[in-house]
Amino acid sequence: MTTLLLLSGSQRRDSLNTRLLRHLGQHFAGRCVVDLIESHQIDLPLFDQDMETIPAVIDRVVDLHRRFKASHGIVVACPEYNGQVTPYLKNIIDWVSRLAHVDNHFDNPFYERPLLLCSASTGWSGGALAVSNARALFSYVGCLVLGDVICIPYADQALTENGYLFDPFMDAQIEVSAGRVLKLAQKLADARSFQHKAG
């Protein structure tokens, strides 16, 4: 079964971006396994190579690495902090990407994973600058970043007590982008299955 990993770049309890991922999860329902990484599941210090020798820290990184590795595609939703991705998101990627350098039993879990970038904000840009920054980051670590992006301006105005309620045009865009990353993830899942059977 195809697995999509959903990662929010926000730690805020009522994050617009985490809510966007939950909304996307409804688009994926029944079509794949969705693994949403919640902020309370992340307990990592600010990246510091001197801490790579601390077993308790590395154990937490290993757990995250396994979730990325088990996925066939990734969806990241991140707010914009001064035109950049959040330090919280960058820190996660820094730790997980370093694991292969710490222990050669691990490889790059981002390599050739299709990735869809999203952002929701209360402003007019919908987090477009953060998406551009995130594209550079995830391309660097080896993801296949889709040209599609989902940027939600004035996202707070689309919130209801039951989650987001978008206009038909936005819903159609979300469905197209969600379908595209899922299709690519399914191809990766099929390739892995073939390799496993051939091996």
Summary of the structure (lengths in Angstrom):
residues: 199
radius of gyration: 16.7
end to end distance: 18.8
largest distance: 51.8
contacts: 641
relative contact order: 0.18
helix: 51%
strand: 19%
